[in-house]
Amino acid sequence: MTGPTLSHFDGEGHAHMVDVSAKPVTARIAVAQGAVKMTAETLAMITDGRAAKGDVLGVARLAGIMGAKKTADLIPLCHPLPITKVAIDLMPDATLPGIIITATVKTGGQTGVEMEALTAVSIAALTIYDMVKAVDKAMEITGTKLILKDGGKSGRYEAAP
């Protein structure tokens, strides 16, 4: 069966950074989502502003933004990109219970920002965990996935609901 090739490997199977120099600069967007599940008591502590380390959601938002901006430093074959927007939405959800994290990243560039959006969600989730782990070590980081990407040669992708 012949399928898509993996562009991060050369003809000899060695990892390499993909050459995007011939690709046109286009507007690109990626949206990723994930969640941190926790006890109802931990969620209430966060939403009521009672966490000992301070504003959990405010710090997680900043950490997610910083994570998106540092993706090329963390993921070996990612290109450093001129990010034009990073937005982090942190939605408390009593039905989980937990926090749903959504990251939107935009650029005008030669390659997409999927990894930046996924990194933003991951770093925001890890920050939430770090800030309240003293009261809830059983928290679970879950469901991190790309839900939308648009722009570039491959066009639009939307995850199934």
N, C-alpha and C positions, 0 to 999 in steps of 0.2 A: 504494500500500500504506500503510495506516495502522498505526502502531506506537506504542509508548510515547513520551510527550513528554519532553523534557529539562527538568527542573524548575529548572535554574540559569539559564534564559533567560526573560525576560518576553515578553509578547505582541508586543513590537517587536523581539525578538531581542537585547536587551541583557542582559549578565550581571548577576545579582543573587543575594543571599543568600536562600535559601528561608525563608519564614515557617513555623516549626514550632510557633508558639504555641498552635494549636488541637489539636495532637496530644497524646495522653495520655502521661504518663511511664510507661515500661515498662522491665523488665529487658532489657538488650541485651548481646550478646556477639559478638565477631568474632575469627577466627583466620586469620592469614596466614602464608605460608611462602615461603622463598626459600633460595638457597644461594650460597656463594662457592666456586668451583672453584679449585684451586691445585695445585702440584706436591706429590708425596708428601713431599718433603723439607721443604717449607714447613709442611705439616700436622703432620709430626713435630715440627718446631721449636715450633709452637704448643702441641701436646698435651704436649710434654716441658717446657714452661715456659722455653724458651731464647730467646724473642724479646727483642731489645735494648730495646724500649719497655716490656716488662713483661707483665703478665697480660692477654693479648689477649682471651680469652673473658670475663673479668671486666669489663674496660673496655667491650667490645662490649655486654654485657648492660646495663650502666648507661646507655650511649649509646642503646640501643633504648628503654629506659624513658623517658629524657628526650625522645627523639624523639616518642614517643606523646603525651606531655604537652604538647609544643609544636606539634602538628599544625596547630591553628588559626592559629598564627603563620606557618606555612610555606605552607599551601594557602589561597589567598585566600578561597574561599567556604565553608570549613568552619566549623562552629559550635564555639565553645569549649565543652567538655563536662566535667561532673563525673566524671572517670574514677575508678572504684572499684577497679580491678585492672589491672595490667600484668605479665605474666609472659613472660620471654624464655627459650626453650630453645635452646641451642647444642649441636648434636650432631655431633661429628667423624665423618666417614664416609670410610673408606679406599677405598671403591669409587668415589667421585667422582674423585679425592680432593678433600676439602674439608670445609666446615662447613655443615650444614643448620640454618637459623634458623627457629624457629617463635615467633610472637608471639600471645599471647592478651590481649585487652583487654575489659574489662567496664565498664558504666555503668548507671545508672538514669536514663534521660533521654528526650527527645522525638525524638531522632534517633540513628542507629546509629554504631558505632565502627569501621567498616570502614577508613576512611582512617587512623585511629590505628594499627590493627594493621599496615596496609601500610607506613606511615611507620616504625613501630618496626623492622620487618624491614629496610627500606632503610637506615636509619641504623646499625643493628647491622652490616649488611654493609659499608657504607662505612667504618665504624670498623675492622673487621677488615682491609680493604684498606689503610687508612692506616697501621695499626700494623706491617704486614709488607711493604709495597710496596718497601722497600729491597732485599729479597731475592727478590721475585717480582712483577715489574711486569705479568706476563701473566695474573694472576688474573682470573677472570670472575665477575661478579655475575649470577646467572641465576635464572629460574623464579619470580620474585616474583609471588605471586597470592593472592587470597582463597580460603581453603579451607572456611570456615564462617562463617555469620552467622545469628543468631537474635534474634527480638524485633521488635516494631514491626508495622506494617500489612502489610508484604510477607512476614512470617513467616520461615520457615527456608530457608536456601540451603546446600547442600553441593556442593562441586566434585566432579566425576567423578574417581575414583581414577586 
